[in-house]
Amino acid sequence: MKSLLLSLGLTLGAGGLYALCYPSFLGQGWFPLLLIALPFFLWRLEVAPTFKSTLLHIFFFNLGLNIIGYYWIPHTLREFGQLPYIISIFLGACFALILQPHWWLYAIWKRHRPEFSWHSRKGTLLTAFVMTLLERYFPQQFPSYVGSPWLHLAPYLGLTPIFGVVGFSFMTYWVAIETYTQLALKKFRIFVWIIFTLFVFLNSLFPLKEKYSDKTLPVRVVQANIGNFLKVQSEHGDQNSYDSIRLKYENLSMVDNGFYPKLIIWPETAHPNTFFGYETSVEDTFKRIEEKTKAELLIGGYEQDPTKSPMDFIESVFNSSILISNGKIKSSYHKNILIPFGETLPFGPFNSKIVSIVPAVSLFARGNGTPLMETKDKIRFVTPICYEILESNYMRELLNQWNGNHLIINHTNDSWYGNTAEPFQHLFLSSWRAMEFKLPVIRSTNTGITSVIYPDGSESKRLDINQEGILDLSVPLGSGKGTIYQTYGIVPVLVLFLILFSMTWIKERSISIKKN
C-alpha cells in the first residue's frame, strides 16, 4: 500500500511537471520538462500491476495537470456559473476525469492489446503510434497535444507544415517510451536517438518563415475590454449597458490616427443585439463606421435560426462571425463546436430548466458548414470561434472547404477566466495553426490577449489582458496554397511510422539471421 501511495504521489507530481511545459502561473513554460514528466508517467502506466492501478495513475497524473495547469477552472465556474466557492473547487477537481480522456482509452488498449514483445523496438514504435491516434481522434475539453510544448523551439520547427503538431506528438511519445524502456532493460538502443537527432536537425535546418507572400491586409482589431456584468446586462435588454458597449466599440473602430484599415474586427459575441440572416437591416452604428473608415467589418455576434421563433432563445441562436460590407450582411459563420456546460448542455429536455437555475449558461444552436468569407479585394479567410481553433482536425476541414485562404481570424472571449494563465495557454496552443497552415492568425479577444500570430510562431505587438484599445497592423497574407498537412492530415505521420517500423523490422530480422 505504501509503495502504491508513493507511486501515485510521484505520478501526481509528474502531472504538475507536465503542466509546466505550457504557460502557467509560474511562467511561459519549459520544454525540457516534457522529456522528464512524460517518460516517468508512461513508465508508471506500464508497470502498473492491475487495470485498477493503471486507472488510478491516470487519474493522479490528470489531477496534477489540473491543479497546476488548469487551476483557473474553479475561478471560471464561479464567474460563469455563479457557483459557491467550495462547489467550484470540487467540480474543478472533477475535470481531471475529462481533461485528457485519451489516457482512459489507452488503459483499455493496454489491458486488451494482443500478445507481442511490447518492449522491443517494433513494440515501442507501435505503442507510440497508437497513443498518437488516441490523442488525435478522441475529443478533449481543452484540446492540447503532447507535441504542443515543442512550440518553445519556434521558428526551428520546419517540419510542421508537413506533419502538423501530431508529428511532434508521435516523436515525443516514441522517445518517452524508449527512454523508460531502455532504462528498465538497461540496454542502450541507438536507433531512436539517431532518428530523434535527425528530426531536430531537419526542423532547425529549414526554419519557418514569418510570411509566405508579399501581399498585406491592413486590419484594425478592437479590444473594448467589456466586463462580464455589463455584457450580460446588455444581452438581457438593459439599454444603458447596450449604449455603453455600442459607443465604446464605435469610438474605438473610428479612431483617426492616420492608419486606414480595410477590415475592422470585433471579438466573439461583441455585438449584443441579434441578427436575423442576410435580410437584416444593419444598424446605423455599422453604417457610420463604414462611412468614416471605408472598411468592411467582421464582428462576433448572435444570429437567430430562421427556422425558429425569434422569441425562442433555447438552442435557436448561433454564436456567429458576421461580415458586414456596404451596409449589408455579406456572409456569416456559425460556431460548430460548442463548449459543454458553457454554450450547450447534454441533458435534452431538461436543458431549459437548468438554464433557468444557472442563467450564465448559454444554449446556442450548433452551426453546420462554412460559408465563404471574402473581402472586397478577394482576400479569403476562415473564422473559427474561441476553442474551435484548438481543434487541428476541424481547422483542416474549415480550410479545405474553400481553397485559397489567406489568413485565419479567431474571435474569442476569454473574459470568464480572469487574470489567469488561460488566455496565455489559449494563445500558445493557437500558434500551432499558424505554423501548420502557413497562415497568419488574427486573435480578436474581448479582454485580451489580442494579437497576430505569424506562420513562424512569432507574435505581433499585443493588447494585453484587461487593456482597452485597438491593434492596427498590415498583416502579411498567406500564399493561398494549402500545406501538405492541410491536404493530407495524419497521412505523412503514418508514412513516417511505416518507414521507421520497416527499418526496425529489417534490422531485427538481419540480427536474427546472423545469430542463426
Secondary structure by P-SEA (a helix, b strand, c coil): caaaaaaaaaaaaaaaaaaaccccccccccaaaaacaaaaaaaaaaacccaaaaaaaaaaaaaaaaaccccaaaaaaaaaccccaaaaaaaaaaccccccaaaaaaaaaaacccccccccaaaaaaaaaaaaaaacccccccccccccccccccccccccccccaaaaaaaaaaaaaaaaaaaaaccccaaaaaaaaaaaaaaaabbbbccccccccbbbbbbccccaaaaaaaaaccaaaaaaaaaaaaaaaaccccccccbbbbcccccccccccccccccaaaaaaaaaccbbbbbbbbbccccccccccccccccbbbbbcccccccccccccccccccccccccaaaaaaaaccccccccccccccccccccccccccccccccccaaaaaaaaaacccccbbbbbbccccccccaaaaaaaaaaaaaaaaccbbbbbbbccccccccccccccccccccccbbbbbbbcccccccccccccccaaaaaaaaaaaaaaaaaaaaaaaaaac
